[in-house]
């Protein structure tokens, strides 16, 4: 039986799959061997990991670092987008429309058009909010990986990205809590609609009303509340990236924890 072979990522020569160093260029092949023997990750494992990030962070982040899976991160991002839609809908729920000069038939027609506009606004809002975790996940992970790699880190970009993605689970919890607080605590804002106004005028007025809500104390309180969950996420990133790159928490903390907290503070202000 012929020996199983693999390609060296550096020199692309065929190397026996049992080698830990490439005999042609000396490249470290241990990561390839680790990937080859990693167990598959199923949906039940992703759900267990999401819970473990909260309940057993040390062991769970170690497991994620050693056996990363990208699909779990995609699910986390999709859930973040869903929560963003819910948050925009909560703001829209607290807008009261005052109709002036409308007949019953006209008001019914405007309500139908307004419902469609609100759905578009909610979808657009969720896409805008989705850009935030995407920015952190892809660009932030790349910067973190590049800097740590220059300092001797052993992990891959994929490991770094998955660790950062799973670390956002506490932020999801913070968003759920903030949605509940906003739903119960936001004060209603009125938007006056007069006969003859088109949707091109009504929708901007609603967007302005949502912007005005940002000045309410409950919104400021939820922003600072989410900041606490970002701190939690930064701690998880520090643990996971340290395990993935085989570095100390102190080394990783200076590169990861402080910048992430600084970014979260800017969001809260």
C-alpha positions in Angstrom: 0.0 0.0 0.0 1.5 3.4 -1.0 2.0 6.0 1.7 -0.4 8.9 1.8 1.0 12.1 0.6 0.3 15.8 1.0 1.5 19.1 -0.6 3.8 21.4 1.3 2.2 24.9 1.5 5.5 26.6 1.0 7.4 24.7 -1.8 4.4 22.6 -3.1 6.4 19.4 -3.1 4.8 16.1 -2.3 5.6 15.0 1.3 4.5 11.9 3.2 1.5 12.8 5.4 3.3 11.6 8.6 6.1 14.1 8.3 6.1 17.1 10.7 8.7 19.0 8.7 9.0 19.4 5.0 12.3 17.6 3.9 12.6 20.0 1.0 12.2 23.5 2.6 11.9 22.8 6.3 8.3 24.1 6.6 6.5 23.1 9.8 3.7 20.7 8.8 2.3 20.2 12.3 -0.7 22.5 11.6 -1.6 20.5 8.5 -1.6 17.3 10.6 -3.7 18.9 13.3 -6.3 20.0 10.7 -6.3 16.5 9.1 -7.1 14.8 12.4 -9.6 17.4 13.7 -13.1 15.9 14.4 -16.0 17.2 12.4 -18.2 20.0 13.9 -21.9 19.5 13.7 -24.8 21.8 14.4 -25.3 20.4 17.9 -21.6 21.1 18.5 -22.0 24.8 17.4 -25.0 25.2 19.8 -23.0 23.6 22.6 -20.1 25.9 21.9 -22.3 29.0 21.9 -23.5 28.0 25.3 -20.1 27.0 26.5 -18.6 30.4 25.6 -20.9 31.8 28.3 -20.9 28.9 30.8 -17.4 27.4 30.4 -15.3 30.0 28.6 -11.8 28.6 29.2 -12.5 25.1 28.0 -14.8 26.2 25.2 -12.5 28.8 23.8 -9.6 26.3 23.9 -11.7 23.8 21.9 -12.7 26.5 19.4 -9.1 27.5 19.0 -7.9 24.0 18.4 -10.8 22.9 16.2 -12.3 26.0 14.5 -15.4 26.0 12.3 -16.5 28.8 10.1 -20.2 27.9 9.8 -20.7 28.6 13.5 -19.4 32.1 13.0 -21.8 32.6 10.0 -24.7 31.6 12.2 -23.6 34.1 14.9 -23.5 36.9 12.3 -26.9 36.0 10.9 -28.4 36.1 14.4 -26.7 39.5 15.0 -28.4 40.7 11.8 -31.8 39.3 13.0 -31.4 41.1 16.3 -30.6 44.3 14.4 -33.8 44.0 12.5 -35.7 43.5 15.8 -34.0 46.6 17.3 -35.0 48.8 14.3 -38.5 47.4 14.6 -38.7 48.4 18.3 -37.7 52.0 17.4 -40.4 52.0 14.7 -43.0 50.6 17.2 -42.5 53.7 19.3 -43.3 56.1 16.5 -46.9 57.4 16.5 -48.3 58.7 13.2 -50.6 61.7 13.5 -52.7 62.0 10.3 -53.9 65.5 9.4 -56.5 66.0 6.6 -56.8 62.4 5.5 -60.0 60.5 4.7 -60.4 57.0 6.0 -59.6 55.5 2.6 -56.5 57.8 2.2 -55.3 56.8 5.6 -55.6 53.1 4.8 -53.7 53.6 1.6 -50.9 55.4 3.4 -50.8 52.8 6.1 -50.2 50.1 3.5 -47.4 52.0 1.8 -45.9 52.9 5.2 -45.8 49.2 6.2 -43.8 48.4 3.1 -41.5 51.3 3.7 -41.0 50.2 7.3 -40.1 46.7 6.2 -37.5 48.2 3.8 -36.2 50.4 6.6 -35.9 47.5 9.0 -34.0 45.4 6.4 -31.7 48.3 5.5 -31.0 49.0 9.2 -30.1 45.4 9.8 -27.7 45.4 6.9 -26.0 48.5 8.2 -25.7 47.0 11.7 -24.3 43.8 10.2 -21.4 45.8 8.7 -20.1 46.3 12.3 -19.4 42.6 13.2 -18.3 41.9 9.6 -15.7 44.7 10.0 -14.5 43.4 13.3 -14.5 39.8 12.1 -12.6 40.0 8.8 -10.5 43.2 9.0 -10.0 43.1 12.7 -9.1 39.4 12.7 -6.6 40.0 9.9 -4.9 42.8 11.7 -4.7 40.8 15.0 -3.4 37.7 13.2 -0.8 39.7 11.2 0.6 41.5 14.3 0.6 38.4 16.5 2.2 36.4 13.6 5.0 39.0 13.4 5.5 38.5 17.2 5.9 34.7 16.8 2.3 33.5 17.0 1.7 29.9 15.8 -2.0 30.1 14.8 -3.6 30.6 11.4 -5.8 33.5 10.2 -8.8 31.0 10.1 -8.3 30.2 13.8 -8.1 33.8 14.7 -11.3 34.7 12.7 -13.3 31.9 14.2 -12.1 32.8 17.8 -13.2 36.4 17.2 -16.5 35.3 15.8 -17.4 33.0 18.7 -16.3 35.8 21.1 -19.2 37.9 19.9 -21.7 35.6 21.6 -21.8 37.9 24.7 -22.5 40.8 22.4 -25.6 39.0 21.2 -26.8 38.6 24.8 -26.2 42.3 25.3 -28.3 43.1 22.2 -31.1 40.9 23.4 -31.2 42.6 26.8 -31.0 46.1 25.2 -33.9 45.3 22.9 -36.0 44.3 25.9 -35.0 47.5 27.8 -35.7 49.7 24.7 -39.1 48.1 24.1 -40.2 48.8 27.7 -38.4 52.1 28.3 -38.5 54.1 25.1 -40.8 57.1 25.0 -43.1 57.4 22.0 -42.3 60.0 19.4 -44.9 61.5 17.1 -44.6 62.1 13.4 -47.2 64.4 11.8 -48.4 63.4 8.3 -50.4 65.9 6.3 -52.6 65.2 3.3 -50.6 65.6 0.1 -47.3 64.4 1.6 -45.7 61.6 -0.4 -43.7 58.6 1.0 -40.6 60.4 0.0 -41.3 63.0 2.8 -42.9 60.6 5.3 -40.0 58.1 5.5 -37.3 60.7 6.1 -39.4 62.1 8.9 -39.6 58.7 10.5 -35.8 58.3 10.2 -35.4 61.6 11.9 -37.8 60.5 14.7 -35.6 57.4 15.2 -32.5 59.6 15.3 -34.2 61.9 17.9 -34.8 58.8 20.1 -31.0 58.4 20.4 -31.0 61.3 22.8 -33.3 59.5 25.3 -31.6 58.4 28.5 -32.7 54.7 28.1 -30.8 54.6 24.8 -27.6 55.9 26.4 -28.0 53.4 29.2 -28.3 50.5 26.8 -25.2 51.7 24.9 -23.1 51.5 28.0 -24.7 48.2 28.9 -23.6 46.7 25.6 -20.1 48.1 26.4 -19.9 45.7 29.3 -20.7 42.8 27.0 -18.0 44.0 24.6 -15.5 43.8 27.5 -16.7 40.3 28.1 -16.1 39.5 24.4 -12.6 41.0 24.5 -11.7 38.7 27.4 -12.9 35.7 25.4 -10.9 36.9 22.4 -7.8 37.2 24.6 -8.3 33.6 25.9 -9.0 32.1 22.5 -6.3 33.9 20.5 -3.7 33.1 23.2 -4.6 29.4 23.0 -4.7 29.4 19.1 -1.3 31.2 18.9 0.3 29.5 21.9 1.1 32.8 23.6 0.6 34.1 27.1 -2.6 36.1 28.0 -0.4 39.1 28.8 1.1 39.2 25.3 -2.3 38.8 23.6 -4.1 41.1 26.0 -2.0 44.1 25.1 -2.7 43.5 21.4 -6.4 42.5 21.6 -8.1 43.5 24.8 -7.2 47.2 24.8 -8.0 48.0 21.1 -11.3 46.1 21.3 -12.3 48.0 24.4 -11.3 51.3 22.8 -13.5 50.5 19.8 -16.4 49.5 22.0 -16.1 52.8 24.0 -16.3 54.8 20.7 -19.5 52.9 19.9 -21.0 53.8 23.3 -20.2 57.5 23.0 
